[in-house]
Amino acid sequence: MNADGYITCSLGHEHWGRAGAAGLLIVHTDDAGTHRFLLQHRAPAVHHGDTWSTPGGALQYDESARDGAFREVREELTYLPDVLSPGPTFVDDHGGWSYTTIVVHSPSSFTTTGTGWETGDAGYAWFTDEEIAELPLHHGFAATWPQVRDAVSAEAGA
């Protein structure tokens, strides 16, 4: 059974993906030690559109969050490095629906021209923490961003 469709969580929020959703937060640390994060501009026509968030999307009933995140990102990006180092994983659980953010580290800040109906005109871009603070973020990503950012920083200092 296909898991596409809306679901209402126990908090009363409407979410796309009846089996939950997941995405990759791809991080590149430059030579100066600055973290840059690859974000997707969401098309105005999608749920919570015209905001910035991680590339990803709805899970199917038979796949893990990791498998679903990589499947979705491969569908959306024109390029994804073969070597990505795993980082922390975060689950934003709403009771009956969750979004899993999987942090991966990239050896480069690669260029992607991934487009499609889910991607807005601004496409994909690399941002620093300070730049992300100025963006209109998808509300779910905005809620977990401080925790994710702090974990990436702590991981780099470890």
N, CA, C and O of each residue as an XYZ file, in Angstrom:
632
protein
N       0.837     -1.189      0.000
C       0.000      0.000      0.000
C       0.878      1.247      0.000
O       1.832      1.334      0.773
N       0.567      2.196     -0.848
C       1.299      3.442     -0.973
C       1.058      4.329      0.254
O      -0.066      4.427      0.747
N       2.106      4.960      0.731
C       1.994      5.794      1.926
C       1.835      7.275      1.611
O       1.858      8.100      2.524
N       1.671      7.635      0.316
C       1.448      9.035     -0.021
C       0.089      9.467      0.505
O      -0.879      8.710      0.446
N       0.025     10.659      1.008
C      -1.220     11.209      1.526
C      -0.986     11.922      2.837
O       0.073     11.799      3.451
N      -1.985     12.665      3.254
C      -1.902     13.415      4.507
C      -2.342     12.563      5.681
O      -3.149     11.643      5.546
N      -1.787     12.897      6.836
C      -2.166     12.257      8.091
C      -2.176     13.338      9.172
O      -1.401     14.292      9.110
N      -3.041     13.186     10.142
C      -3.077     14.108     11.266
C      -2.467     13.411     12.472
O      -2.916     12.338     12.873
N      -1.437     14.030     13.049
C      -0.741     13.438     14.204
C      -1.548     13.687     15.475
O      -2.569     14.374     15.451
N      -1.078     13.120     16.581
C      -1.791     13.273     17.849
C      -1.733     14.705     18.381
O      -2.480     15.054     19.296
N      -0.849     15.540     17.814
C      -0.788     16.953     18.199
C      -1.765     17.807     17.387
O      -1.904     19.007     17.626
N      -2.445     17.167     16.416
C      -3.421     17.871     15.595
C      -2.848     18.530     14.354
O      -3.547     19.289     13.683
N      -1.568     18.251     14.029
C      -0.944     18.818     12.835
C      -1.173     17.908     11.637
O      -1.213     16.685     11.769
N      -1.319     18.509     10.490
C      -1.449     17.745      9.256
C      -0.068     17.600      8.615
O       0.661     18.580      8.462
N       0.285     16.358      8.238
C       1.597     16.063      7.663
C       1.426     15.249      6.385
O       0.476     14.479      6.241
N       2.376     15.438      5.452
C       2.409     14.634      4.235
C       3.247     13.394      4.495
O       4.354     13.492      5.026
N       2.728     12.228      4.125
C       3.437     10.961      4.284
C       2.850     10.168      5.434
O       3.187     10.405      6.594
N       1.977      9.229      5.119
C       1.284      8.474      6.174
C       2.212      7.576      6.977
O       1.859      7.153      8.078
N       3.408      7.275      6.440
C       4.380      6.452      7.170
C       5.499      7.301      7.758
O       6.512      6.769      8.213
N       5.320      8.622      7.751
C       6.352      9.527      8.237
C       7.192     10.032      7.073
O       6.908      9.744      5.911
N       8.216     10.782      7.401
C       9.083     11.354      6.379
C      10.496     11.450      6.934
O      10.716     11.369      8.143
N      11.457     11.627      6.016
C      12.857     11.732      6.424
C      13.631     12.522      5.389
O      13.232     12.617      4.228
N      14.750     13.090      5.830
C      15.607     13.830      4.920
C      17.040     13.821      5.388
O      17.349     13.442      6.518
N      17.916     14.253      4.487
C      19.338     14.343      4.794
C      19.725     15.796      5.027
O      19.375     16.673      4.237
N      20.439     16.044      6.098
C      21.091     17.326      6.289
C      22.550     17.084      5.953
O      23.294     16.492      6.736
N      22.951     17.552      4.770
C      24.305     17.322      4.280
C      25.172     18.486      4.751
O      24.863     19.652      4.505
N      26.271     18.142      5.438
C      27.160     19.134      6.036
C      28.532     19.023      5.392
O      29.065     17.927      5.221
N      29.098     20.170      5.037
C      30.494     20.227      4.589
C      31.209     21.216      5.503
O      30.731     22.328      5.729
N      32.350     20.802      6.019
C      33.160     21.685      6.845
C      34.346     22.147      6.003
O      35.154     21.336      5.551
N      34.439     23.466      5.798
C      35.505     23.981      4.927
C      36.845     24.027      5.673
O      36.924     23.681      6.852
N      37.882     24.455      4.971
C      39.232     24.473      5.536
C      39.357     25.378      6.757
O      40.232     25.163      7.596
N      38.499     26.380      6.867
C      38.513     27.284      8.016
C      37.712     26.732      9.197
O      37.649     27.361     10.253
N      37.098     25.550      9.019
C      36.303     24.944     10.088
C      34.856     25.406     10.124
O      34.139     25.117     11.082
N      34.418     26.120      9.095
C      33.037     26.602      9.027
C      32.140     25.516      8.446
O      32.426     24.950      7.392
N      31.053     25.240      9.152
C      30.073     24.265      8.663
C      29.158     24.947      7.657
O      28.675     26.057      7.881
N      28.934     24.259      6.548
C      27.975     24.704      5.541
C      26.973     23.570      5.349
O      27.337     22.396      5.280
N      25.706     23.953      5.266
C      24.608     22.999      5.221
C      23.854     23.147      3.904
O      23.505     24.259      3.507
N      23.602     22.026      3.226
C      22.867     22.053      1.967
C      21.368     21.999      2.261
O      20.875     21.053      2.874
N      20.657     23.030      1.812
C      19.215     23.090      2.008
C      18.512     23.217      0.663
O      19.087     23.675     -0.325
N      17.264     22.801      0.659
C      16.404     22.848     -0.525
C      15.338     23.921     -0.335
O      14.699     24.012      0.713
N      15.164     24.726     -1.373
C      14.041     25.659     -1.390
C      12.811     24.881     -1.852
O      12.798     24.328     -2.952
N      11.795     24.839     -1.022
C      10.582     24.083     -1.321
C       9.670     24.901     -2.233
O       9.423     26.081     -1.985
N       9.181     24.265     -3.276
C       8.302     24.941     -4.231
C       7.049     25.457     -3.524
O       6.576     24.838     -2.571
N       6.513     26.585     -3.986
C       5.301     27.128     -3.369
C       4.126     26.154     -3.362
O       3.273     26.234     -2.478
N       4.063     25.231     -4.332
C       2.915     24.324     -4.451
C       2.938     23.160     -3.461
O       1.922     22.485     -3.297
N       4.067     22.905     -2.798
C       4.131     21.766     -1.877
C       3.676     22.183     -0.478
O       3.582     23.370     -0.166
N       3.398     21.188      0.350
C       2.995     21.434      1.735
C       4.064     22.279      2.425
O       5.242     21.922      2.408
N       3.665     23.382      3.024
C       4.588     24.330      3.672
C       5.627     24.839      2.676
O       6.818     24.909      2.981
N       5.159     25.190      1.490
C       6.042     25.624      0.414
C       6.639     26.996      0.622
O       6.269     27.731      1.537
N       7.579     27.323     -0.260
C       8.317     28.585     -0.261
C       9.111     28.767      1.028
O       9.285     29.882      1.520
N       9.584     27.650      1.560
C      10.453     27.659      2.739
C      11.698     26.836      2.409
O      11.765     26.185      1.367
N      12.670     26.874      3.300
C      13.907     26.107      3.151
C      13.923     24.961      4.146
O      13.483     25.107      5.286
N      14.434     23.819      3.707
C      14.512     22.646      4.575
C      15.509     21.648      3.998
O      16.170     21.916      2.994
N      15.602     20.509      4.643
C      16.448     19.435      4.155
C      15.794     18.780      2.947
O      14.567     18.690      2.891
N      16.582     18.320      1.979
C      15.986     17.512      0.921
C      15.526     16.180      1.525
O      16.214     15.610      2.373
N      14.402     15.703      1.102
C      13.853     14.454      1.628
C      12.386     14.364      1.271
O      11.907     15.065      0.380
N      11.678     13.500      1.971
C      10.259     13.374      1.696
C       9.620     12.197      2.398
O      10.175     11.625      3.335
N       8.443     11.853      1.922
C       7.616     10.821      2.548
C       8.253      9.439      2.436
O       8.841      9.078      1.417
N       8.114      8.687      3.513
C       8.577      7.298      3.555
C       7.489      6.380      3.017
O       6.303      6.709      3.054
N       7.908      5.237      2.521
C       6.969      4.174      2.184
C       6.843      3.261      3.409
O       7.720      3.259      4.274
N       5.783      2.504      3.482
C       5.553      1.669      4.661
C       6.663      0.653      4.897
O       6.922      0.293      6.046
N       7.317      0.187      3.857
C       8.286     -0.897      3.987
C       9.739     -0.439      4.043
O      10.636     -1.265      3.875
N      10.007      0.856      4.274
C      11.403      1.299      4.286
C      11.762      2.020      5.580
O      10.914      2.618      6.243
N      13.045      1.944      5.914
C      13.552      2.635      7.093
C      13.683      4.126      6.774
O      13.654      4.529      5.612
N      13.825      4.929      7.818
C      14.019      6.361      7.622
C      15.291      6.617      6.812
O      15.300      7.486      5.939
N      16.350      5.880      7.088
C      17.607      6.062      6.355
C      17.426      5.733      4.872
O      17.827      6.509      4.004
N      16.822      4.581      4.591
C      16.611      4.192      3.198
C      15.706      5.196      2.478
O      15.964      5.562      1.331
N      14.660      5.630      3.150
C      13.739      6.585      2.543
C      14.382      7.936      2.295
O      14.150      8.556      1.257
N      15.187      8.396      3.241
C      15.868      9.687      3.068
C      16.804      9.640      1.874
O      16.803     10.553      1.049
N      17.604      8.585      1.773
C      18.536      8.473      0.646
C      17.775      8.308     -0.678
O      18.185      8.876     -1.690
N      16.685      7.547     -0.688
C      15.891      7.394     -1.903
C      15.358      8.740     -2.359
O      15.482      9.101     -3.530
N      14.771      9.473     -1.442
C      14.195     10.779     -1.777
C      15.266     11.751     -2.268
O      15.056     12.455     -3.256
N      16.406     11.793     -1.591
C      17.458     12.737     -1.971
C      18.042     12.364     -3.332
O      18.332     13.244     -4.142
N      18.212     11.094     -3.585
C      18.709     10.674     -4.906
C      17.720     11.041     -6.017
O      18.129     11.345     -7.138
N      16.425     11.010     -5.708
C      15.416     11.410     -6.689
C      15.476     12.914     -6.964
O      15.211     13.351     -8.084
N      15.819     13.695     -5.956
C      15.741     15.148     -6.059
C      17.030     15.807     -6.533
O      16.973     16.814     -7.239
N      18.185     15.272     -6.167
C      19.462     15.888     -6.524
C      20.011     15.270     -7.803
O      19.757     14.101     -8.097
N      20.760     16.056     -8.557
C      21.416     15.511     -9.745
C      22.732     14.848     -9.380
O      23.298     14.108    -10.185
N      23.227     15.105     -8.172
C      24.506     14.545     -7.745
C      24.481     14.357     -6.238
O      23.983     15.209     -5.502
N      25.018     13.244     -5.790
C      25.209     12.967     -4.367
C      26.526     12.217     -4.246
O      26.691     11.171     -4.873
N      27.477     12.726     -3.450
C      28.774     12.046     -3.346
C      28.616     10.592     -2.909
O      27.717     10.248     -2.142
N      29.513      9.751     -3.418
C      29.496      8.337     -3.034
C      29.919      8.135     -1.589
O      29.474      7.198     -0.926
N      30.787      9.024     -1.104
C      31.317      8.885      0.256
C      30.723      9.973      1.140
O      31.100     11.140      1.043
N      29.807      9.588      1.987
C      29.221     10.480      2.982
C      29.426      9.836      4.349
O      29.104      8.664      4.543
N      29.959     10.599      5.288
C      30.199     10.069      6.633
C      28.968     10.291      7.493
O      28.385     11.375      7.484
N      28.568      9.255      8.245
C      27.367      9.404      9.072
C      27.587     10.334     10.255
O      28.668     10.389     10.842
N      26.541     11.053     10.582
C      26.511     11.917     11.756
C      25.306     11.538     12.598
O      24.757     10.447     12.445
N      24.894     12.425     13.478
C      23.750     12.117     14.347
C      22.429     12.061     13.576
O      22.311     12.597     12.474
N      21.453     11.409     14.172
C      20.104     11.310     13.626
C      19.137     11.899     14.646
O      19.287     11.698     15.852
N      18.151     12.622     14.149
C      17.164     13.252     15.022
C      15.773     12.866     14.567
O      15.472     12.865     13.373
N      14.932     12.540     15.528
C      13.549     12.191     15.223
C      12.645     13.221     15.886
O      12.666     13.394     17.104
N      11.860     13.896     15.073
C      10.856     14.845     15.550
C       9.535     14.089     15.582
O       8.840     13.998     14.570
N       9.194     13.549     16.743
C       8.038     12.672     16.902
C       6.812     13.472     17.311
O       6.809     14.150     18.339
N       5.786     13.385     16.502
C       4.541     14.101     16.770
C       3.437     13.170     17.260
O       2.288     13.592     17.390
N       3.764     11.931     17.528
C       2.742     10.976     17.948
C       1.923     10.514     16.761
O       0.965     11.176     16.360
N       2.301      9.378     16.200
C       1.623      8.864     15.020
C       2.228      9.340     13.714
O       1.835      8.873     12.645
N       3.173     10.259     13.783
C       3.905     10.740     12.611
C       5.225     11.318     13.095
O       5.289     11.959     14.145
N       6.287     11.084     12.312
C       7.588     11.656     12.682
C       8.380     12.011     11.434
O       8.169     11.464     10.351
N       9.307     12.958     11.631
C      10.271     13.329     10.590
C      11.646     13.023     11.152
O      11.994     13.473     12.244
N      12.427     12.253     10.400
C      13.776     11.900     10.820
C      14.773     12.685      9.990
O      14.763     12.617      8.761
N      15.633     13.429     10.667
C      16.722     14.156     10.021
C      17.992     13.358     10.218
O      18.416     13.116     11.348
N      18.599     12.950      9.116
C      19.832     12.172      9.159
C      20.961     13.090      8.703
O      20.979     13.542      7.558
N      21.898     13.361      9.600
C      23.040     14.217      9.283
C      24.115     13.362      8.628
O      24.476     12.302      9.138
N      24.623     13.834      7.494
C      25.750     13.192      6.824
C      26.757     14.270      6.461
O      26.393     15.408      6.165
N      28.037     13.891      6.488
C      29.114     14.826      6.186
C      29.659     14.542      4.798
O      29.941     13.397      4.445
N      29.802     15.604      4.018
C      30.310     15.507      2.656
C      31.740     16.037      2.607
O      32.051     17.036      3.256
N      32.615     15.377      1.842
C      33.983     15.868      1.722
C      34.088     17.154      0.906
O      35.136     17.799      0.905
N      33.010     17.535      0.210
C      33.047     18.752     -0.605
C      31.689     19.444     -0.558
O      30.671     18.841     -0.218
N      31.707     20.714     -0.907
C      30.438     21.444     -1.061
C      30.085     21.385     -2.545
O      30.256     22.354     -3.283
N      29.595     20.238     -2.954
C      29.309     19.952     -4.350
C      28.183     20.829     -4.893
O      27.403     21.411     -4.139
N      28.123     20.906     -6.186
C      27.073     21.663     -6.864
C      26.002     20.693     -7.342
O      26.304     19.617     -7.859
N      24.767     21.083     -7.164
C      23.661     20.287     -7.667
C      22.699     21.198     -8.398
O      22.479     22.340     -7.995
N      22.143     20.701     -9.449
C      21.134     21.448    -10.189
C      19.799     20.722    -10.113
O      18.933     20.892    -10.970
N      19.649     19.912     -9.074
C      18.417     19.154     -8.918
C      17.209     20.070     -8.952
O      17.150     21.079     -8.250
N      16.270     19.703     -9.765
C      15.028     20.460     -9.862
C      13.883     19.468     -9.947
O      14.102     18.256     -9.964
N      12.726     19.957     -9.998
C      11.535     19.122    -10.070
C      10.390     19.900     -9.458
O      10.570     21.017     -8.974
N       9.249     19.319     -9.482
C       8.069     20.034     -9.015
C       8.126     20.370     -7.530
O       7.440     21.293     -7.089
N       8.925     19.648     -6.747
C       9.011     19.908     -5.308
C      10.042     20.974     -4.949
O      10.073     21.449     -3.814
N      10.879     21.350     -5.904
C      11.957     22.302     -5.647
C      11.582     23.678     -6.178
O      11.162     23.823     -7.327
N      11.740     24.691     -5.322
C      11.423     26.060     -5.709
C      12.480     26.666     -6.615
O      13.506     26.047     -6.896
N      12.219     27.869     -7.063
C      13.098     28.560     -8.004
C      14.522     28.733     -7.490
O      15.462     28.751     -8.285
N      14.697     28.860     -6.193
C      16.037     29.059     -5.637
C      16.836     27.753     -5.586
O      18.036     27.774     -5.316
N      16.185     26.628     -5.840
C      16.876     25.338     -5.917
C      17.511     24.900     -4.612
O      16.850     24.823     -3.576
N      18.806     24.615     -4.679
C      19.580     24.148     -3.526
C      20.716     25.122     -3.292
O      21.240     25.709     -4.239
N      21.100     25.298     -2.040
C      22.215     26.188     -1.726
C      22.854     25.767     -0.412
O      22.219     25.151      0.444
N      24.124     26.114     -0.276
C      24.889     25.874      0.949
C      24.824     27.120      1.817
O      25.041     28.232      1.336
N      24.524     26.931      3.101
C      24.389     28.047      4.031
C      25.186     27.788      5.302
O      25.346     26.646      5.732
N      25.679     28.866      5.891
C      26.278     28.797      7.226
C      25.143     28.876      8.247
O      24.000     29.176      7.903
N      25.474     28.608      9.485
C      24.500     28.712     10.577
C      23.900     30.117     10.622
O      22.689     30.272     10.777
N      24.745     31.137     10.487
C      24.272     32.517     10.551
C      23.310     32.821      9.398
O      22.319     33.525      9.592
N      23.589     32.306      8.221
C      22.710     32.531      7.074
C      21.374     31.802      7.245
O      20.328     32.320      6.855
N      21.411     30.612      7.823
C      20.178     29.849      8.047
C      19.248     30.605      8.989
O      18.028     30.529      8.851
N      19.817     31.332      9.944
C      19.003     32.102     10.894
C      18.156     33.163     10.202
O      17.161     33.621     10.763
N      18.539     33.560      8.988
C      17.824     34.597      8.251
C      16.826     34.045      7.233
O      16.101     34.815      6.604
N      16.781     32.739      7.067
C      15.927     32.135      6.044
C      14.518     31.839      6.561
O      14.333     31.604      7.755
N      13.525     31.848      5.668
C      12.206     31.344      6.048
C      12.270     29.810      6.020
O      12.284     29.206      4.948
N      12.309     29.197      7.184
C      12.466     27.749      7.290
C      11.122     27.049      7.381
O      10.154     27.595      7.911
N      11.079     25.829      6.855
C       9.932     24.949      7.082
C       9.768     24.852      8.599
O      10.756     24.673      9.312
N       8.555     24.967      9.095
C       8.366     25.044     10.554
C       8.913     23.825     11.289
O       9.431     23.966     12.396
N       8.811     22.643     10.710
C       9.347     21.450     11.373
C      10.864     21.491     11.466
O      11.433     21.149     12.503
N      11.521     21.908     10.391
C      12.975     22.048     10.409
C      13.384     23.145     11.378
O      14.358     22.989     12.114
N      12.655     24.248     11.388
C      12.958     25.353     12.301
C      12.905     24.898     13.758
O      13.713     25.332     14.579
N      11.959     24.031     14.070
C      11.807     23.565     15.454
C      12.974     22.692     15.907
O      13.352     22.725     17.078
N      13.547     21.913     14.989
C      14.636     21.010     15.383
C      16.016     21.569     15.064
O      17.016     21.040     15.550
N      16.095     22.633     14.254
C      17.372     23.180     13.816
C      18.331     23.497     14.969
O      19.499     23.119     14.877
N      17.913     24.165     16.044
C      18.882     24.462     17.115
C      19.526     23.199     17.699
O      20.728     23.187     17.967
N      18.751     22.158     17.893
C      19.266     20.898     18.426
C      20.223     20.242     17.432
O      21.284     19.757     17.822
N      19.858     20.224     16.166
C      20.699     19.625     15.127
C      22.009     20.403     15.008
O      23.088     19.810     14.990
N      21.916     21.716     14.927
C      23.099     22.577     14.807
C      24.058     22.359     15.976
O      25.267     22.239     15.774
N      23.529     22.308     17.180
C      24.379     22.116     18.365
C      25.053     20.760     18.344
O      26.213     20.643     18.739
N      24.351     19.734     17.893
C      24.950     18.388     17.832
C      26.068     18.325     16.789
O      27.093     17.682     17.015
N      25.872     18.990     15.651
C      26.913     19.029     14.626
C      28.144     19.749     15.162
O      29.272     19.310     14.937
N      27.927     20.859     15.874
C      29.044     21.606     16.465
C      29.755     20.780     17.518
O      30.985     20.765     17.560
N      29.010     20.092     18.369
C      29.616     19.269     19.424
C      30.387     18.109     18.828
O      31.456     17.742     19.318
N      29.840     17.532     17.767
C      30.493     16.418     17.076
C      31.835     16.863     16.498
O      32.816     16.120     16.543
N      31.872     18.077     15.956
C      33.116     18.596     15.362
C      34.167     18.854     16.431
O      35.366     18.744     16.177
N      33.704     19.199     17.630
C      34.640     19.480     18.719
C      35.110     18.241     19.444
O      36.032     18.299     20.257
N      34.464     17.103     19.146
C      34.797     15.864     19.849
C      36.098     15.259     19.370
O      36.512     14.212     19.868
